[in-house]
Amino acid sequence: MANMALQDTRLEDARAVRTGLARWLPKRWYAHLILIVACFIVGFPLFYSIIVSTQTSSDVYAYRFTPGEALGDNWDKVMNLAQLWRYMLNSLLVTVAVTAGKVVLSLLAGLAFVYFRFPGKWLVFGFVLLTLMMPTEILILALFRFINQIGLGNTTGALIIPFIASATGAFLFRQHFANIPAELSEAAQLDGATPIQFLLQVLIPISWNTIGALTVIQFIYAWNMYLWPALIIQGQANQVVQVGLRTLVGADQAISFGPLMLAAVVASLPPLAVFLALQKQFMSGFALSRDK
């Protein structure tokens, strides 16, 4: 009897422990654990880059995981010697122009594909969709010859004009406008609104989430351009930041990882700021709802 009572007491204690753990742990604790591990794996390279940006070369090769004391020296090399700020200004100018052009032209294309009737509309829309399957690398040699023939080689315009239109944006706004009730356009026509007035006063105010989502995507795409600027821009005056990072590699190909990582971290701040500013619109713009 004493042994049975002892066993019952142990079982009750074990149940109490399990109950306490169940109250403390989430219902799907294993899912939370997997997400924590995944976040650590994804975020560790960025964390280590920030650590390396404060270290000297000897600290980097010693594989230290604590902040160093060379942040000031690395900053001086990045901003004064490599003049990263100039490349970032060039990238900001190109990125803002490309993003604005893509958003405006995509809005106009979506308006035309949904609310206008013209011969061959579906053929044109199919051609736009076809361009989605053709990356820039396929056309880069022909584009290089064309830009030089019209006299835009080695200019900022060569970085803007070829990328000012977006098939992705046209398709996105076409799908978005197609889900808007037709009664809105009919009411606008009865009120005598022109297509541009209908776009500015009706469509754009109810499309800010889609506009924000496209802005984030295109800003990051334009900011990260490397192959085309490296090919079309000669010299450093009009070069963008992704190519400018290459100047931090010495002539003897000896890499100073501290300044290089600091430059990479600083260069990633503008896209991060845009994403944080438009995060709500970005998530809402691609959210699936019952109405769609």
C-alpha positions in Angstrom: 0.0 0.0 0.0 2.8 2.4 0.8 4.4 1.7 -2.6 1.2 2.3 -4.4 0.7 5.6 -2.5 4.2 6.6 -3.4 3.6 5.8 -7.1 0.4 7.8 -7.0 2.2 10.8 -5.5 4.9 10.6 -8.2 2.2 10.4 -10.9 0.5 13.5 -9.5 3.8 15.3 -9.3 4.5 14.4 -13.0 1.0 15.6 -14.0 1.6 18.8 -12.1 4.9 19.4 -13.9 3.4 18.7 -17.3 0.5 21.0 -16.5 2.8 23.8 -15.5 4.9 23.3 -18.6 1.7 23.3 -20.8 0.7 26.6 -19.2 4.1 28.2 -19.7 4.8 26.8 -23.2 2.7 27.8 -26.2 0.3 25.2 -27.6 2.5 24.7 -30.6 5.9 25.2 -29.0 7.7 23.2 -31.6 6.5 25.7 -34.3 7.8 28.6 -32.3 11.1 26.8 -31.9 11.4 26.2 -35.6 10.7 29.8 -36.3 13.2 31.0 -33.8 15.9 28.8 -35.3 15.0 29.9 -38.8 15.1 33.6 -37.8 18.6 33.0 -36.2 19.8 31.3 -39.4 18.5 34.1 -41.6 19.6 37.0 -39.3 23.1 35.7 -38.3 24.9 36.8 -41.5 23.6 40.4 -41.0 24.5 40.3 -37.3 28.0 39.1 -38.1 28.4 41.7 -40.8 27.6 44.4 -38.3 30.2 42.9 -35.9 32.8 42.7 -38.7 32.2 46.3 -39.7 33.6 47.4 -36.3 36.7 45.2 -36.5 40.2 45.4 -37.9 41.6 42.8 -40.4 43.4 41.0 -37.5 40.1 40.7 -35.6 38.3 39.4 -38.6 40.8 36.6 -39.2 40.8 35.8 -35.5 37.0 35.1 -35.9 36.0 37.3 -33.0 32.3 37.6 -32.3 32.5 40.8 -30.3 32.5 44.4 -31.5 35.9 45.8 -32.3 37.3 49.3 -31.9 37.9 50.2 -35.6 34.5 51.6 -36.4 35.8 55.2 -36.7 38.7 54.2 -39.0 36.4 52.0 -41.2 33.9 54.8 -41.5 36.6 57.2 -42.6 37.8 54.7 -45.3 34.2 54.2 -46.5 33.0 57.7 -46.6 36.1 59.8 -47.3 38.5 57.5 -49.2 36.0 55.4 -51.1 33.4 58.2 -51.1 30.5 55.9 -50.7 28.1 58.8 -50.1 28.6 59.9 -53.8 27.6 56.4 -55.1 24.6 56.4 -52.7 23.4 59.7 -54.0 23.7 58.5 -57.6 21.8 55.3 -56.7 19.1 57.3 -54.9 18.6 59.6 -57.9 18.4 56.6 -60.3 16.2 54.5 -57.9 13.7 57.3 -57.2 13.4 58.1 -61.0 13.0 54.4 -62.0 10.5 53.7 -59.2 8.4 56.7 -59.9 8.4 56.0 -63.6 7.4 52.4 -63.1 4.5 53.3 -60.8 3.1 56.0 -63.0 3.4 54.0 -66.2 2.0 50.9 -64.5 -1.0 52.9 -63.3 -1.7 54.2 -66.8 -1.2 50.7 -68.3 -3.6 49.2 -65.8 -6.2 51.9 -66.6 -5.9 51.2 -70.3 -6.1 47.5 -70.1 -9.2 47.6 -67.9 -11.3 50.6 -68.8 -10.4 51.2 -72.5 -11.4 49.3 -75.6 -9.0 49.2 -78.5 -8.2 46.7 -81.2 -5.7 44.1 -80.2 -5.9 44.9 -76.5 -5.5 41.3 -75.4 -2.7 40.8 -77.9 -0.9 43.7 -76.3 -1.6 42.4 -72.8 -0.3 39.0 -73.8 2.9 40.6 -75.1 3.3 42.4 -71.8 3.0 39.1 -70.0 5.5 37.6 -72.4 8.1 40.1 -71.3 7.8 38.9 -67.7 9.5 35.7 -68.9 12.5 37.6 -70.5 15.1 38.7 -67.9 17.2 41.7 -68.7 20.3 39.6 -69.2 18.8 38.2 -72.4 18.5 41.7 -74.0 21.5 43.3 -72.4 23.8 43.3 -75.5 21.1 44.6 -77.8 20.2 47.2 -75.1 23.8 48.2 -74.8 24.1 48.8 -78.5 20.9 50.8 -78.7 21.7 53.0 -75.7 25.1 53.9 -77.2 23.6 54.5 -80.7 21.2 57.1 -79.3 24.0 58.9 -77.4 23.0 57.9 -73.8 26.0 55.8 -73.1 27.9 56.6 -69.8 25.1 58.9 -68.6 22.6 58.7 -65.8 19.8 58.5 -68.4 21.2 55.1 -69.5 20.4 53.8 -66.0 16.8 55.2 -65.9 15.2 55.1 -69.4 15.6 51.3 -70.1 13.9 50.4 -66.8 11.2 53.0 -66.5 8.5 50.6 -67.5 7.4 47.5 -65.7 5.5 44.5 -67.0 5.0 43.3 -63.4 3.5 46.6 -62.4 1.2 46.7 -65.5 0.0 43.2 -64.7 -0.4 44.0 -61.0 -2.6 47.1 -61.6 -4.6 45.4 -64.3 -5.6 42.6 -61.9 -6.2 45.2 -59.1 -8.4 47.4 -61.3 -10.3 44.5 -62.7 -11.5 43.6 -59.1 -12.9 47.1 -58.6 -16.7 47.3 -59.1 -17.7 48.6 -62.5 -20.3 50.9 -60.9 -17.5 53.3 -60.0 -16.4 53.9 -63.6 -20.1 54.2 -64.7 -20.7 56.8 -62.0 -17.6 58.7 -63.0 -18.7 58.7 -66.6 -22.2 60.0 -65.6 -20.5 62.8 -63.6 -18.5 63.8 -66.7 -15.1 62.8 -65.3 -12.2 62.3 -67.8 -10.1 59.1 -67.6 -7.3 60.9 -65.9 -9.7 62.5 -63.3 -11.1 59.0 -62.7 -7.6 57.7 -62.1 -6.5 60.6 -59.8 -9.7 61.0 -57.8 -11.1 57.4 -57.6 -8.6 54.7 -58.5 -5.5 56.0 -56.8 -7.1 56.8 -53.4 -8.4 53.2 -53.2 -5.1 51.7 -54.5 -2.5 53.0 -52.0 -1.8 49.4 -50.7 -1.0 48.2 -54.2 1.0 51.3 -55.0 3.0 50.9 -51.8 3.7 47.2 -52.5 4.9 48.0 -56.1 7.0 50.9 -54.8 8.9 48.6 -52.3 9.6 45.9 -54.9 10.8 48.3 -57.6 12.8 50.4 -55.2 14.8 47.4 -54.0 15.2 46.1 -57.6 16.5 49.5 -58.8 18.8 50.0 -55.8 20.4 46.5 -56.2 21.2 46.9 -60.0 24.8 45.8 -60.7 25.3 44.2 -64.1 23.8 47.0 -66.3 25.5 49.9 -64.4 28.8 48.1 -64.5 28.5 47.6 -68.2 27.1 51.0 -69.4 28.8 53.4 -67.0 32.5 54.1 -67.5 34.4 55.8 -64.7 33.1 56.6 -61.2 31.3 59.9 -61.5 27.9 58.5 -62.4 28.3 55.0 -60.9 25.9 53.4 -58.5 26.5 52.1 -55.0 26.5 48.4 -55.8 29.3 48.9 -58.3 31.0 51.5 -56.0 31.4 48.8 -53.3 34.0 47.3 -55.6 36.4 50.2 -55.0 36.8 48.9 -51.4 38.8 46.0 -52.9 42.4 47.0 -53.2 44.4 47.0 -56.4 46.2 43.9 -55.2 42.8 42.2 -54.6 43.4 42.3 -50.8 40.0 42.7 -49.2 39.6 44.8 -46.0 36.6 43.1 -44.6 35.8 45.7 -42.0 35.3 48.7 -44.3 33.6 46.4 -46.9 31.1 45.1 -44.4 30.4 48.6 -43.1 29.8 49.8 -46.6 27.5 46.9 -47.3 25.5 47.6 -44.1 25.2 51.3 -44.9 24.2 50.6 -48.5 21.4 48.4 -47.2 19.8 51.1 -45.1 17.8 53.0 -47.7 15.9 49.9 -49.0 15.3 48.9 -45.3 13.9 52.4 -44.6 11.6 52.3 -47.6 10.4 48.8 -46.5 9.7 49.9 -42.9 7.9 53.0 -44.1 5.7 51.1 -46.5 5.5 47.8 -44.6 1.8 48.0 -43.9 1.0 48.9 -47.5 3.3 46.1 -48.8 1.7 43.4 -46.6 -1.8 44.6 -47.4 -1.1 45.0 -51.1 -0.4 41.3 -51.5 -2.8 40.0 -48.8 -5.4 37.5 -50.0 -8.9 38.3 -48.9 -12.3 36.8 -49.5 -13.2 39.7 -51.8 -10.5 38.8 -54.3 
